[in-house]
Amino acid sequence: MGALLDLLFPGRCAACGGGSWPLCQPCAASVPVITPPLCDRCGRPTDSPVARCVDCPPREIDVARAPFLYDGPLARTVRALKFGGWRALATPLAASMARVGPLEAEWVTWVPLSRNRRASRGYDQAEVLARELAPRVGLPAAGMLRRIRETPSQASRSGRERRRALLGAFAADGDVPRSILLVDDVLTTGATAASCATALREAGARRVVVVTAARSLRGPVPARCFDIIGPCSRPGLWLPGGSSSGSRCQPQAKRPT
């Protein structure tokens, strides 16, 4: 059936609607890739290695990583997953997320959508990414969080306003592992992920690592991040012509109950 569907409805580029799946060569050539040197804590591309930077997320998050910048064709790809019903895009995006490690943790979980948003979209894009990512990094996945109140869109709010709006918006479902890999689609200020991390820590977590498909940044970004064809491109990311390099996540004991 899958082969028949591919024949009748050939895959097309998620960013421009033409060319090959998941991204055509011209769109792939415009994807901004996060390349080292980085901020050690949050993974922001920098001119030289630093331990922390002004764009680091709140302290509840120990480490954050993403393979791409939220810009251009990659931003359109993430929006297609998030709002357009292109659930299959989670597979190639998770393939890149798995290679920005080491993402050391015991379990994988995700930032949950509200019940209404999940119903309107048909799925939770963060959950789909998490379940695609987990086997690639050799870890189990489980839902450990729930939204205990609805929150409005945070797109136009500052980081401080987002933190205030999301305070107490999440709760953990029972005990959680000590080390958790928290998955979402995009990291902007980190307010949502920090609210989730707070709930996880209150339930017993001691380390929360956040991994997203993309990172949204303000201010200048090193030009090398837009040069994926040249020698600065990072091997192992999902892109046409990319190679696989694996991950160093370590499987651990089962989730406590």
Buried (B, 14 or more C-beta within 10 A) or exposed (E): EEEEEEEEEEEBBBBBEEBBBBBBEEBBBBBBBBBEBBBBBBBBBBEEEBEEBEBBBBEBBBBBBBBBBBBBBBBBBBBBBBEBEBBBBBBBBBBBBBBBBEBBBBBBBBBBBBEEBBEEBEBBBBBBBBBBBBEBBBBBBBEBBBBEEEBEEBEEBEBEEBBEBBEEBBBBBEEBBBBBBBBBBBBBBBBBBBBBBBBBBEBBBEBBBBBBBBBBBEEEBBEBBBBBEEEBBBEBBBBBEBEEEEBEBBEBEEBEE
